[in-house]
Amino acid sequence: MVNTRKVLTALALSAAAIVAAVCHAQAPDWKKIRIGVEGNYPPFSQIAPNGDLSGFDIDIANAICAQLKAECTLVKQEWDGMIPALNVKKFDAIVASMTISEERKKAVDFTDPYYDVRSRWVAKAGAFKDASPESLKGKKIAVIRNSPRAKFVADNYKGSDVLAVNKETDVYMELAAGRADVGFGSSVVSNEAFLKKPEGKGYAQVGPLVEVGGGLGVGIAIRKGDDALREKFNGALKAIMANGTYKKLADKYFDFDVTPAGAK
């Protein structure tokens, strides 16, 4: 007579073994990693005429991959589609100067921050004595859509009009074209990609540096559930900060410290 209990137990064990084997086979070892980058955010990322990517974000991505001894592929992606592309597995991580915010944490996880740079207003030199809501009332503000800066403007400048653009360089293009009265963007990018260029002549930064997004810094976005990859990236970040690689890379682009507060 067949022992039904033994048969059921054996079947259950077999099923469990199959599930475990499948899960093990599906779990990535992260020896190959695809990283989403932008290319329109100098000096953090930019594309040369020959198509080569360069910039601080690009160097950080490559340094992390070297530290992990992983084969990495950089995948160019327009800013607006970054998080959706990550979540449909077009790539495995985003290294594109993405500010960590509570809103974005609902869609993705973040590594520890890898840099922190504040925001700045830019306008025609002498156009505004400051960048207070009163001074900018009725004025058109150019800012990247769906960003912590856009939320900051929406929350604090209700008397102003907003011109939402797709990428940081568009903020200054709209400003130079006269379609916006003031731009709100990265203090570094506004200086490097606009004010130091011929098209930025006659413009200046307005008011003090501004902290947006809760002061959480800029991190690498990872799909929710990919905890092993997030921890690998965190470990690599700590290593390149400790061994001097991070400072060497940062010094190529900045004459001030961009290290996030918690890592100093």
C-alpha positions as CSV (number, residue, x, y, z in Angstrom):
1,M,0.0,0.0,0.0
2,V,1.3,3.4,-0.9
3,N,2.0,5.7,2.0
4,T,0.1,8.8,1.0
5,R,1.8,11.0,3.6
6,K,5.2,10.1,2.4
7,V,4.3,10.7,-1.3
8,L,2.8,14.1,-0.5
9,T,5.9,15.0,1.6
10,A,8.2,13.9,-1.2
11,L,6.2,15.9,-3.7
12,A,6.3,19.0,-1.5
13,L,10.1,18.7,-1.1
14,S,10.5,18.3,-4.8
15,A,8.4,21.3,-5.5
16,A,10.4,23.4,-3.0
17,A,13.6,22.2,-4.5
18,I,12.4,23.2,-8.0
19,V,11.3,26.7,-6.8
20,A,14.7,27.2,-5.0
21,A,16.6,26.2,-8.1
22,V,14.6,28.5,-10.3
23,C,15.0,31.4,-7.9
24,H,18.7,30.7,-7.7
25,A,19.0,30.6,-11.5
26,Q,17.1,33.9,-11.8
27,A,19.0,35.8,-9.1
28,P,21.5,38.0,-10.9
29,D,25.2,37.9,-9.8
30,W,25.6,41.5,-11.0
31,K,28.7,40.8,-12.9
32,K,27.0,42.6,-15.8
33,I,25.2,45.8,-15.0
34,R,23.4,48.3,-17.2
35,I,23.4,51.9,-16.0
36,G,21.1,54.6,-17.2
37,V,22.7,58.0,-17.9
38,E,21.5,61.2,-19.5
39,G,24.1,63.2,-21.3
40,N,22.5,66.6,-21.1
41,Y,23.7,67.9,-17.8
42,P,27.2,69.2,-18.0
43,P,29.6,69.0,-16.2
44,F,27.9,65.8,-14.7
45,S,27.1,64.2,-18.0
46,Q,27.5,65.3,-21.6
47,I,27.9,63.8,-25.1
48,A,30.8,64.7,-27.4
49,P,30.2,65.1,-31.1
50,N,31.6,61.6,-31.6
51,G,29.0,60.2,-29.2
52,D,31.3,59.6,-26.3
53,L,29.9,60.2,-22.8
54,S,31.8,62.2,-20.2
55,G,31.3,64.0,-16.9
56,F,31.3,63.4,-13.2
57,D,28.3,61.1,-13.3
58,I,29.9,59.0,-16.0
59,D,33.2,58.8,-14.1
60,I,31.5,57.8,-10.9
61,A,29.6,55.1,-12.8
62,N,32.8,53.7,-14.3
63,A,34.6,53.9,-11.0
64,I,31.9,51.9,-9.2
65,C,32.0,49.3,-11.9
66,A,35.8,49.0,-11.7
67,Q,35.5,48.7,-7.9
68,L,32.9,45.9,-8.3
69,K,34.9,44.3,-11.2
70,A,31.7,44.3,-13.1
71,E,31.1,44.6,-16.9
72,C,29.0,47.7,-17.2
73,T,27.1,49.2,-20.2
74,L,26.0,52.8,-20.1
75,V,22.5,53.3,-21.6
76,K,21.6,56.8,-22.7
77,Q,18.0,57.8,-21.6
78,E,16.0,61.0,-21.8
79,W,15.5,62.4,-18.3
80,D,11.7,62.2,-18.4
81,G,11.7,58.5,-18.9
82,M,14.5,57.6,-16.5
83,I,12.5,56.0,-13.7
84,P,9.9,54.2,-16.0
85,A,12.9,52.8,-18.0
86,L,14.5,51.5,-14.8
87,N,11.3,49.8,-13.7
88,V,10.7,48.0,-17.0
89,K,14.3,46.8,-16.8
90,K,15.8,48.7,-19.6
91,F,18.8,49.1,-17.2
92,D,19.6,48.2,-13.6
93,A,20.6,51.5,-12.0
94,I,20.4,55.3,-12.7
95,V,23.6,57.4,-12.3
96,A,22.2,60.7,-13.6
97,S,22.4,63.3,-10.8
98,M,19.0,62.3,-9.4
99,T,18.2,64.1,-6.2
100,I,16.9,61.8,-3.5
101,S,13.3,62.8,-2.5
102,E,10.5,61.2,-0.5
103,E,8.3,61.3,-3.6
104,R,10.9,59.4,-5.8
105,K,11.4,56.9,-2.9
106,K,7.8,55.7,-3.6
107,A,8.9,54.5,-7.1
108,V,12.6,53.5,-6.6
109,D,15.2,52.8,-3.9
110,F,18.4,54.9,-3.6
111,T,21.9,54.2,-2.6
112,D,23.7,56.5,-0.1
113,P,24.2,60.0,-1.7
114,Y,27.3,60.4,-3.8
115,Y,27.3,64.2,-4.0
116,D,25.4,67.2,-2.8
117,V,25.1,70.5,-4.7
118,R,22.5,73.2,-4.0
119,S,20.2,75.1,-6.4
120,R,20.4,78.6,-7.7
121,W,18.3,81.2,-9.5
122,V,19.5,82.8,-12.7
123,A,18.2,85.9,-14.5
124,K,19.4,89.0,-16.4
125,A,22.0,90.7,-14.3
126,G,20.3,93.3,-12.2
127,A,16.8,92.3,-13.1
128,F,15.9,91.2,-9.5
129,K,17.3,92.4,-6.2
130,D,16.5,88.9,-4.8
131,A,14.6,85.7,-5.7
132,S,11.9,86.0,-3.1
133,P,8.3,85.0,-4.0
134,E,7.4,88.7,-3.8
135,S,10.2,89.7,-6.3
136,L,9.2,87.0,-8.7
137,K,5.5,87.4,-8.5
138,G,3.9,87.4,-12.0
139,K,7.2,86.3,-13.5
140,K,7.8,83.2,-15.6
141,I,10.1,80.6,-14.0
142,A,11.8,77.9,-16.1
143,V,12.4,74.7,-14.2
144,I,12.8,71.0,-15.0
145,R,9.4,69.3,-14.8
146,N,8.7,66.5,-12.3
147,S,11.7,67.5,-10.2
148,P,12.2,68.5,-6.5
149,R,13.0,72.0,-7.9
150,A,9.6,72.1,-9.7
151,K,7.9,71.0,-6.5
152,F,9.8,73.7,-4.6
153,V,8.6,76.4,-7.0
154,A,5.0,75.1,-7.0
155,D,5.0,75.1,-3.2
156,N,6.7,78.5,-2.6
157,Y,6.0,80.6,-5.7
158,K,2.3,80.4,-6.2
159,G,2.2,83.9,-7.7
160,S,4.5,83.1,-10.5
161,D,4.0,81.3,-13.8
162,V,6.0,78.1,-14.5
163,L,7.6,77.0,-17.7
164,A,8.3,73.3,-17.3
165,V,11.1,71.9,-19.5
166,N,12.5,68.5,-20.0
167,K,16.2,69.0,-19.1
168,E,18.5,71.4,-17.3
169,T,20.0,72.9,-20.4
170,D,16.5,73.8,-21.6
171,V,16.1,76.0,-18.5
172,Y,18.8,78.3,-19.8
173,M,17.8,78.0,-23.4
174,E,14.4,79.3,-22.6
175,L,15.9,82.1,-20.4
176,A,18.3,83.2,-23.2
177,A,15.4,83.1,-25.7
178,G,13.3,85.5,-23.5
179,R,10.6,82.9,-23.0
180,A,11.3,82.9,-19.2
181,D,12.2,85.7,-16.8
182,V,14.2,83.5,-14.4
183,G,15.6,80.0,-14.3
184,F,15.9,77.7,-11.4
185,G,18.5,74.9,-11.6
186,S,21.7,73.5,-10.3
187,S,24.2,76.1,-9.0
188,V,27.0,74.2,-10.8
189,V,25.2,73.5,-14.1
190,S,23.9,77.1,-14.4
191,N,27.5,78.3,-14.0
192,E,29.3,75.8,-16.2
193,A,26.7,75.3,-18.9
194,F,25.4,78.8,-19.2
195,L,27.0,81.7,-17.4
196,K,30.5,80.7,-18.6
197,K,29.3,80.4,-22.2
198,P,28.7,83.2,-24.7
199,E,25.0,82.8,-24.5
200,G,25.1,83.5,-20.8
201,K,26.6,86.9,-21.2
202,G,24.6,89.5,-19.3
203,Y,23.1,86.9,-16.9
204,A,23.9,86.2,-13.3
205,Q,23.0,84.0,-10.4
206,V,20.4,85.7,-8.1
207,G,20.2,85.3,-4.3
208,P,21.8,82.7,-2.1
209,L,22.1,79.0,-2.6
210,V,18.8,77.1,-2.1
211,E,18.3,73.7,-0.5
212,V,15.5,71.6,-2.1
213,G,14.4,68.0,-1.8
214,G,14.9,67.9,2.0
215,G,18.7,68.0,1.8
216,L,19.0,64.3,1.1
217,G,21.7,64.7,-1.7
218,V,22.0,63.0,-5.0
219,G,21.9,59.2,-5.1
220,I,21.9,56.2,-7.5
221,A,18.4,54.9,-8.2
222,I,17.9,51.1,-8.0
223,R,14.7,49.1,-8.7
224,K,12.8,48.3,-5.5
225,G,13.7,44.7,-4.5
226,D,17.2,44.8,-5.9
227,D,18.7,45.1,-2.4
228,A,21.8,43.1,-3.2
229,L,22.7,45.5,-6.0
230,R,22.0,48.6,-3.8
231,E,24.4,47.2,-1.2
232,K,27.0,46.5,-3.8
233,F,26.8,50.1,-5.0
234,N,27.0,51.4,-1.4
235,G,30.0,49.3,-0.7
236,A,31.7,50.5,-3.9
237,L,30.9,54.1,-3.1
238,K,32.4,53.8,0.4
239,A,35.5,52.2,-1.1
240,I,36.2,54.9,-3.8
241,M,35.7,57.6,-1.2
242,A,38.1,55.9,1.2
243,N,40.8,55.2,-1.4
244,G,41.0,58.6,-2.9
245,T,39.4,57.8,-6.2
246,Y,36.3,59.9,-5.5
247,K,38.3,63.1,-4.6
248,K,40.5,62.6,-7.7
249,L,37.4,62.5,-9.9
250,A,35.6,65.4,-8.2
251,D,38.7,67.6,-8.5
252,K,38.5,67.3,-12.3
253,Y,35.2,69.1,-12.3
254,F,34.8,71.2,-9.1
255,D,36.9,73.7,-7.2
256,F,34.8,73.1,-4.1
257,D,33.7,70.1,-2.0
258,V,30.7,68.2,-3.4
259,T,31.0,65.3,-0.9
260,P,27.7,64.6,0.8
261,A,27.7,65.6,4.5
262,G,27.3,62.1,5.8
263,A,30.4,60.9,4.0
264,K,32.8,63.6,5.1
